[in-house]
Amino acid sequence: MNFVVSNKPLSVFSFSSLTDIVLLLVIFFLLTSQFVIQTGVKVKLPGSQTNEQSEPTQLIVTATSAGAIYVGSEQIGIDRLTEKLNEVTTNTGRSNLIIRADRTVQIQLVIDIIDAAKSVGIGKFTIETEKEH
């Protein structure tokens, strides 16, 4: 057996192994990233120094600075909030409510939202905030 040994450097670089690594990294980051469910309602959330990540849920109630209330992306009145929350909890089976209230919303409106949620059996509430820098 005669092996040919060459001391010439490789003149062609194979990109196939580099492409495989990049593709694996892209798949890894896509699978490990968390997708947070956001409603289409824009509000300025209050700030907090100890902001924690909330669990994804379909029970999101948003209160805007104008006093409008949204369940998901559907605008409803405070008088229909109990009925709508009852409908959503029976359809989804979830009992964690995320309250997204604008920082200028009156505290009474947030209390009314919590009262409506308690009346349909929701016992866990999360008030969503933004992390202050």
N, CA, C and O of each residue as an XYZ file, in Angstrom:
532
protein
N       0.825     -1.170      0.000
C       0.000      0.000      0.000
C       0.874      1.238      0.000
O       1.722      1.445      0.868
N       0.633      2.023     -0.981
C       1.360      3.282     -1.094
C       0.412      4.432     -0.837
O      -0.549      4.632     -1.579
N       0.681      5.191      0.217
C      -0.106      6.387      0.511
C       0.645      7.594      0.017
O       1.860      7.703      0.180
N      -0.096      8.502     -0.591
C       0.510      9.730     -1.081
C       0.340     10.793      0.004
O      -0.779     11.113      0.406
N       1.442     11.323      0.463
C       1.414     12.361      1.478
C       1.767     13.670      0.811
O       2.777     13.787      0.117
N       0.900     14.666      1.038
C       1.137     15.967      0.429
C       1.237     17.010      1.526
O       0.455     16.999      2.477
N       2.181     17.892      1.395
C       2.349     18.975      2.366
C       1.726     20.281      1.888
O       1.962     21.329      2.489
N       0.942     20.238      0.828
C       0.282     21.437      0.311
C      -0.922     21.771      1.191
O      -1.633     20.868      1.632
N      -1.158     23.057      1.448
C      -2.361     23.427      2.212
C      -3.612     23.234      1.356
O      -3.554     23.270      0.127
N      -4.742     23.028      2.030
C      -6.009     22.862      1.319
C      -6.389     24.180      0.649
O      -6.362     25.237      1.280
N      -6.732     24.112     -0.591
C      -7.096     25.330     -1.313
C      -8.611     25.553     -1.322
O      -9.073     26.632     -1.691
N      -9.372     24.561     -0.926
C     -10.826     24.669     -0.922
C     -11.319     24.411      0.502
O     -10.927     23.438      1.146
N     -12.197     25.316      0.982
C     -12.763     25.166      2.328
C     -14.198     24.691      2.183
O     -14.967     25.253      1.404
N     -14.553     23.678      2.917
C     -15.903     23.120      2.854
C     -16.801     23.826      3.873
O     -16.532     23.808      5.074
N     -17.865     24.444      3.373
C     -18.796     25.162      4.235
C     -19.922     24.270      4.760
O     -20.750     24.736      5.543
N     -19.972     23.032      4.362
C     -21.092     22.175      4.742
C     -21.149     21.934      6.249
O     -22.238     21.922      6.822
N     -20.014     21.743      6.896
C     -20.042     21.521      8.341
C     -20.430     22.808      9.082
O     -21.137     22.751     10.088
N     -19.976     23.953      8.596
C     -20.339     25.224      9.208
C     -21.837     25.492      9.056
O     -22.474     25.997      9.981
N     -22.396     25.160      7.903
C     -23.819     25.335      7.655
C     -24.642     24.440      8.584
O     -25.676     24.869      9.098
N     -24.200     23.220      8.800
C     -24.903     22.313      9.714
C     -24.938     22.873     11.127
O     -25.976     22.815     11.786
N     -23.832     23.409     11.597
C     -23.761     23.957     12.949
C     -24.685     25.159     13.091
O     -25.399     25.274     14.087
N     -24.680     26.048     12.117
C     -25.540     27.230     12.160
C     -27.010     26.817     12.147
O     -27.818     27.383     12.883
N     -27.359     25.844     11.324
C     -28.733     25.373     11.264
C     -29.155     24.757     12.597
O     -30.276     24.989     13.051
N     -28.290     23.988     13.222
C     -28.599     23.414     14.524
C     -28.773     24.496     15.592
O     -29.644     24.375     16.453
N     -27.965     25.541     15.546
C     -28.111     26.639     16.498
C     -29.438     27.384     16.302
O     -30.097     27.752     17.274
N     -29.815     27.597     15.064
C     -31.092     28.270     14.790
C     -32.249     27.433     15.323
O     -33.157     27.971     15.957
N     -32.230     26.143     15.077
C     -33.293     25.267     15.577
C     -33.308     25.269     17.096
O     -34.381     25.311     17.700
N     -32.136     25.225     17.728
C     -32.052     25.233     19.190
C     -32.680     26.497     19.764
O     -33.475     26.414     20.700
N     -32.342     27.667     19.223
C     -32.883     28.913     19.757
C     -34.378     29.066     19.476
O     -35.099     29.656     20.280
N     -34.843     28.549     18.361
C     -36.281     28.600     18.085
C     -37.067     27.729     19.059
O     -38.153     28.107     19.499
N     -36.524     26.581     19.390
C     -37.240     25.671     20.287
C     -37.162     26.103     21.741
O     -38.086     25.828     22.507
N     -36.090     26.770     22.142
C     -35.942     27.131     23.549
C     -36.466     28.523     23.878
O     -36.605     28.861     25.054
N     -36.754     29.325     22.884
C     -37.281     30.664     23.177
C     -38.742     30.558     23.582
O     -39.462     29.671     23.126
N     -39.166     31.464     24.437
C     -40.550     31.471     24.891
C     -41.330     32.471     24.068
O     -40.891     33.597     23.832
N     -42.486     32.034     23.642
C     -43.366     32.917     22.911
C     -44.434     33.409     23.871
O     -45.218     32.611     24.385
N     -44.474     34.690     24.116
C     -45.412     35.272     25.061
C     -46.629     35.747     24.287
O     -46.519     36.400     23.250
N     -47.794     35.399     24.824
C     -49.046     35.801     24.196
C     -49.334     37.249     24.584
O     -49.469     37.563     25.766
N     -49.426     38.116     23.604
C     -49.721     39.523     23.852
C     -51.001     39.888     23.118
O     -51.242     39.436     21.999
N     -51.796     40.691     23.746
C     -52.990     41.181     23.066
C     -52.614     42.383     22.215
O     -51.522     42.935     22.352
N     -53.514     42.781     21.346
C     -53.236     43.893     20.468
C     -53.480     45.255     21.091
O     -53.368     46.271     20.405
N     -53.809     45.301     22.367
C     -54.118     46.561     23.031
C     -52.830     47.134     23.615
O     -52.127     46.449     24.357
N     -52.523     48.370     23.288
C     -51.299     49.013     23.769
C     -51.582     49.746     25.068
O     -52.453     50.614     25.121
N     -50.846     49.397     26.115
C     -50.954     50.084     27.391
C     -49.553     50.318     27.935
O     -48.625     49.566     27.636
N     -49.411     51.359     28.731
C     -48.156     51.626     29.428
C     -48.249     50.944     30.784
O     -48.956     51.409     31.678
N     -47.523     49.825     30.927
C     -47.610     49.055     32.161
C     -46.845     49.744     33.269
O     -45.857     50.430     33.007
N     -47.290     49.570     34.517
C     -46.529     50.140     35.629
C     -45.194     49.423     35.777
O     -45.053     48.267     35.380
N     -44.222     50.117     36.350
C     -42.888     49.554     36.500
C     -42.715     48.829     37.812
O     -43.438     49.082     38.776
N     -41.745     47.918     37.847
C     -41.434     47.166     39.046
C     -39.958     46.795     39.023
O     -39.415     46.470     37.967
N     -39.308     46.840     40.174
C     -37.903     46.449     40.265
C     -37.746     44.932     40.220
O     -36.730     44.432     39.738
N     -38.733     44.200     40.713
C     -38.651     42.741     40.784
C     -39.668     42.120     39.845
O     -40.608     41.460     40.288
N     -39.485     42.326     38.573
C     -40.393     41.816     37.561
C     -40.130     40.335     37.341
O     -38.986     39.936     37.126
N     -41.185     39.507     37.391
C     -41.067     38.082     37.150
C     -41.799     37.722     35.868
O     -42.754     38.393     35.476
N     -41.344     36.663     35.221
C     -41.985     36.190     34.000
C     -43.311     35.536     34.356
O     -43.369     34.699     35.258
N     -44.374     35.909     33.658
C     -45.687     35.324     33.932
C     -45.889     34.092     33.054
O     -45.281     33.959     31.992
N     -46.754     33.197     33.521
C     -47.077     32.002     32.762
C     -47.978     32.380     31.588
O     -48.875     33.209     31.740
N     -47.746     31.781     30.417
C     -48.629     32.061     29.293
C     -50.047     31.572     29.592
O     -50.233     30.460     30.086
N     -51.022     32.388     29.297
C     -52.407     32.028     29.560
C     -53.297     32.716     28.538
O     -52.878     33.661     27.870
N     -54.509     32.242     28.423
C     -55.469     32.880     27.529
C     -56.374     33.828     28.281
O     -57.214     34.495     27.676
N     -56.218     33.899     29.583
C     -57.050     34.788     30.398
C     -56.297     36.086     30.653
O     -55.652     36.243     31.690
N     -56.380     37.000     29.719
C     -55.724     38.293     29.852
C     -56.797     39.368     29.790
O     -57.539     39.466     28.812
N     -56.872     40.178     30.850
C     -57.794     41.310     30.887
C     -56.947     42.579     30.846
O     -56.053     42.766     31.671
N     -57.234     43.442     29.886
C     -56.477     44.675     29.713
C     -57.387     45.861     30.013
O     -58.518     45.927     29.531
N     -56.880     46.796     30.815
C     -57.604     48.034     31.112
C     -56.779     49.195     30.571
O     -55.627     49.380     30.964
N     -57.367     49.971     29.675
C     -56.648     51.075     29.048
C     -56.821     52.349     29.858
O     -57.634     52.415     30.780
N     -56.035     53.365     29.494
C     -56.113     54.642     30.206
C     -57.458     55.332     29.997
O     -57.864     56.161     30.811
N     -58.149     54.995     28.913
C     -59.469     55.579     28.649
C     -60.577     54.864     29.420
O     -61.733     55.281     29.355
N     -60.246     53.793     30.151
C     -61.242     53.068     30.924
C     -61.867     51.906     30.186
O     -62.787     51.272     30.702
N     -61.385     51.612     28.979
C     -61.921     50.482     28.220
C     -61.327     49.185     28.766
O     -60.178     49.153     29.205
N     -62.125     48.115     28.732
C     -61.691     46.807     29.222
C     -61.734     45.819     28.068
O     -62.718     45.745     27.331
N     -60.652     45.061     27.921
C     -60.547     44.054     26.878
C     -60.317     42.699     27.526
O     -59.511     42.583     28.449
N     -61.012     41.681     27.057
C     -60.703     40.293     27.411
C     -60.101     39.696     26.157
O     -60.798     39.474     25.167
N     -58.793     39.433     26.201
C     -58.069     39.079     24.987
C     -57.986     40.318     24.121
O     -57.406     41.323     24.531
N     -58.558     40.262     22.929
C     -58.583     41.444     22.067
C     -59.998     41.976     21.870
O     -60.214     42.874     21.057
N     -60.966     41.426     22.611
C     -62.368     41.851     22.492
C     -62.714     42.874     23.565
O     -62.561     42.616     24.758
N     -63.182     44.041     23.125
C     -63.565     45.091     24.067
C     -64.954     44.804     24.618
O     -65.895     44.524     23.875
N     -65.056     44.884     25.962
C     -66.341     44.672     26.618
C     -66.494     45.703     27.721
O     -65.535     46.383     28.088
N     -67.696     45.813     28.244
C     -67.949     46.709     29.357
C     -67.741     45.996     30.683
O     -67.701     44.767     30.737
N     -67.609     46.767     31.747
C     -67.391     46.193     33.081
C     -68.597     45.366     33.511
O     -68.455     44.424     34.291
N     -69.794     45.712     33.005
C     -70.996     44.966     33.371
C     -71.035     43.571     32.741
O     -71.690     42.678     33.280
N     -70.351     43.366     31.618
C     -70.312     42.063     30.944
C     -69.051     41.268     31.265
O     -68.873     40.163     30.754
N     -68.175     41.818     32.107
C     -66.891     41.171     32.379
C     -67.072     39.821     33.073
O     -66.397     38.856     32.714
N     -67.955     39.734     34.045
C     -68.178     38.469     34.759
C     -68.658     37.382     33.809
O     -68.179     36.249     33.845
N     -69.606     37.745     32.966
C     -70.154     36.785     31.989
C     -69.065     36.304     31.031
O     -68.970     35.108     30.755
N     -68.248     37.220     30.525
C     -67.197     36.862     29.570
C     -66.117     36.010     30.236
O     -65.645     35.045     29.636
N     -65.715     36.349     31.469
C     -64.701     35.559     32.172
C     -65.213     34.150     32.450
O     -64.456     33.184     32.353
N     -66.482     34.029     32.793
C     -67.069     32.713     33.017
C     -67.036     31.887     31.739
O     -66.726     30.696     31.775
N     -67.351     32.509     30.616
C     -67.327     31.833     29.320
C     -65.914     31.377     28.959
O     -65.721     30.250     28.502
N     -64.936     32.244     29.163
C     -63.557     31.914     28.800
C     -62.990     30.823     29.709
O     -62.284     29.935     29.232
N     -63.288     30.876     31.008
C     -62.756     29.857     31.919
C     -63.374     28.492     31.650
O     -62.687     27.479     31.784
N     -64.648     28.431     31.274
C     -65.241     27.131     30.956
C     -64.694     26.578     29.646
O     -64.574     25.362     29.497
N     -64.361     27.445     28.696
C     -63.807     26.984     27.414
C     -62.353     26.538     27.534
O     -61.953     25.564     26.896
N     -61.555     27.239     28.345
C     -60.128     26.942     28.421
C     -59.756     26.089     29.619
O     -58.770     25.355     29.565
N     -60.518     26.168     30.695
C     -60.189     25.423     31.897
C     -59.054     26.044     32.706
O     -58.556     25.412     33.638
N     -58.641     27.245     32.381
C     -57.549     27.905     33.102
C     -58.105     28.777     34.217
O     -59.203     29.324     34.115
N     -57.318     28.896     35.291
C     -57.791     29.691     36.422
C     -56.772     30.738     36.843
O     -56.815     31.216     37.976
N     -55.853     31.103     35.949
C     -54.873     32.151     36.234
C     -55.200     33.353     35.353
O     -55.200     33.252     34.126
N     -55.478     34.490     35.989
C     -55.840     35.700     35.254
C     -54.678     36.667     35.262
O     -54.109     36.955     36.315
N     -54.320     37.173     34.089
C     -53.296     38.212     33.974
C     -54.014     39.534     33.737
O     -54.801     39.665     32.799
N     -53.738     40.507     34.592
C     -54.346     41.832     34.472
C     -53.288     42.779     33.925
O     -52.251     42.993     34.554
N     -53.553     43.342     32.756
C     -52.660     44.318     32.141
C     -53.357     45.667     32.216
O     -54.190     45.989     31.369
N     -53.019     46.451     33.221
C     -53.658     47.754     33.408
C     -52.653     48.857     33.116
O     -51.497     48.790     33.535
N     -53.105     49.868     32.396
C     -52.269     51.032     32.131
C     -51.904     51.685     33.461
O     -52.666     51.626     34.426
N     -50.729     52.308     33.496
C     -50.276     52.900     34.762
C     -51.145     54.057     35.233
O     -51.058     54.447     36.397
N     -51.984     54.617     34.360
C     -52.843     55.736     34.746
C     -54.263     55.310     35.109
O     -55.100     56.157     35.420
N     -54.543     54.013     35.071
C     -55.886     53.501     35.381
C     -56.180     53.662     36.873
O     -55.307     53.446     37.714
N     -57.409     54.040     37.185
C     -57.839     54.155     38.579
C     -57.812     52.771     39.229
O     -58.175     51.776     38.602
N     -57.382     52.717     40.480
C     -57.277     51.451     41.191
C     -58.643     50.787     41.362
O     -58.719     49.564     41.476
N     -59.711     51.565     41.383
C     -61.057     51.000     41.523
C     -61.406     50.105     40.342
O     -62.094     49.099     40.513
N     -60.938     50.457     39.145
C     -61.210     49.628     37.976
C     -60.505     48.275     38.103
O     -61.070     47.244     37.737
N     -59.284     48.275     38.618
C     -58.549     47.021     38.828
C     -59.260     46.176     39.891
O     -59.361     44.957     39.751
N     -59.746     46.815     40.940
C     -60.493     46.106     41.989
C     -61.769     45.504     41.406
O     -62.128     44.378     41.750
N     -62.458     46.233     40.529
C     -63.663     45.707     39.892
C     -63.345     44.479     39.030
O     -64.120     43.523     38.998
N     -62.204     44.509     38.335
C     -61.787     43.360     37.520
C     -61.518     42.154     38.417
O     -61.935     41.040     38.099
N     -60.827     42.368     39.533
C     -60.527     41.279     40.464
C     -61.812     40.719     41.075
O     -61.951     39.504     41.215
N     -62.754     41.598     41.439
C     -64.035     41.141     41.986
C     -64.805     40.288     40.980
O     -65.387     39.264     41.339
N     -64.802     40.720     39.711
C     -65.495     39.953     38.671
C     -64.841     38.586     38.492
O     -65.532     37.589     38.288
N     -63.526     38.537     38.568
C     -62.825     37.266     38.413
C     -63.081     36.340     39.600
O     -63.262     35.135     39.422
N     -63.095     36.897     40.801
C     -63.365     36.074     41.995
C     -64.777     35.517     41.967
O     -65.017     34.416     42.464
N     -65.706     36.255     41.398
C     -67.090     35.785     41.373
C     -67.287     34.587     40.444
O     -68.268     33.856     40.583
N     -66.363     34.374     39.492
C     -66.464     33.201     38.611
C     -65.507     32.099     39.038
O     -65.391     31.086     38.348
N     -64.821     32.273     40.159
C     -63.983     31.202     40.690
C     -62.507     31.285     40.337
O     -61.768     30.330     40.577
N     -62.060     32.393     39.777
C     -60.639     32.556     39.482
C     -59.957     32.998     40.770
O     -60.311     34.027     41.345
N     -58.982     32.221     41.218
C     -58.339     32.511     42.492
C     -56.926     33.043     42.384
O     -56.378     33.525     43.375
N     -56.317     32.968     41.204
C     -54.927     33.407     41.048
C     -54.867     34.578     40.071
O     -55.346     34.490     38.941
N     -54.269     35.677     40.532
C     -54.179     36.887     39.717
C     -52.716     37.280     39.559
O     -51.910     37.109     40.474
N     -52.390     37.803     38.400
C     -51.069     38.362     38.154
C     -51.277     39.737     37.547
O     -51.982     39.883     36.548
N     -50.660     40.752     38.155
C     -50.709     42.097     37.575
C     -49.421     42.273     36.797
O     -48.334     42.298     37.373
N     -49.550     42.394     35.491
C     -48.380     42.472     34.631
C     -47.716     43.835     34.754
O     -48.388     44.867     34.761
N     -46.389     43.828     34.851
C     -45.605     45.067     34.962
C     -44.452     45.010     33.975
O     -44.157     43.964     33.398
N     -43.810     46.151     33.795
C     -42.578     46.225     33.013
C     -41.417     46.390     33.969
O     -41.574     46.985     35.035
N     -40.255     45.873     33.607
C     -39.085     46.005     34.443
C     -38.522     47.411     34.294
O     -38.273     47.871     33.180
N     -38.324     48.089     35.415
C     -37.750     49.435     35.392
C     -36.242     49.325     35.274
O     -35.618     48.432     35.846
N     -35.677     50.243     34.527
C     -34.217     50.228     34.345
C     -33.538     51.182     35.263
O     -32.312     51.294     35.240
